[in-house]
Amino acid sequence: MIIKLFNGHVRTNEEIAVVEEKLGKRFPDSYRMFVAKHDGAVPELNEVATEEVGFIIQVFNPIDQLTIEDISCEEDLGVFVAIALDGCGNKVLLDLQSGEVRFQDHELHDSKAVSWKSFESFVAQIRPIDLHSTPKSSIQVVSTWIDPKFKDGLKGS
């Protein structure tokens, strides 16, 4: 693993097995090894960048908070749990049947667009960000949208 993790908890095989029994599925071995040492960990500032999307992992969800996710797609027959969040409402999903990991953008609802064959291959894509050596972007913001309710709240301040 390339990134540093903070505030994770150690989990015993027995504790992991209790959660697996509750979910009705066994975790893939690479994910079991991760949560045994880093359950609920917060990674250092990072990015996961693919050709399709770039995002930051804000937190890895503790296993005792995992629930089966409703993907609401006829083609998705997997059993998914949200193993990580990006801080913007998006989730990293682990399919407990295939071991595949997917990024689910809450606005696009297309979790198939970005996926990794395993938890191990997903974790290998997480890179630390060094803000001091990150080049400035030449991208200019052309427009933005502000919720009118939020904007009205600013007027009264």
HELIX and SHEET records of a PDB file:
HELIX    1   1 ASN A   13  LEU A   23  1                                  11    
HELIX    2   2 ASP A   29  HIS A   38  1                                  10    
HELIX    3   3 ILE A   63  GLN A   65  5                                   3    
HELIX    4   4 PHE A  119  VAL A  123  1                                   5    
HELIX    5   5 PRO A  148  LYS A  155  1                                   8    
SHEET    1   A 2 LEU A   5  PHE A   6  0                                        
SHEET    2   A 2 VAL A  42  PRO A  43 -1                                        
SHEET    1   B 3 GLY A  54  PHE A  55  0                                        
SHEET    2   B 3 ASN A  46  ALA A  49 -1                                        
SHEET    3   B 3 ILE A 126  PRO A 128 -1                                        
SHEET    1   C 3 VAL A  59  PHE A  60  0                                        
SHEET    2   C 3 PHE A  80  LEU A  85 -1                                        
SHEET    3   C 3 ILE A  68  GLU A  69 -1                                        
SHEET    1   D 5 VAL A  59  PHE A  60  0                                        
SHEET    2   D 5 PHE A  80  LEU A  85 -1                                        
SHEET    3   D 5 LYS A  91  ASP A  95 -1                                        
SHEET    4   D 5 VAL A 101  GLN A 104 -1                                        
SHEET    5   D 5 SER A 115  TRP A 116 -1                                        
END                                                                             
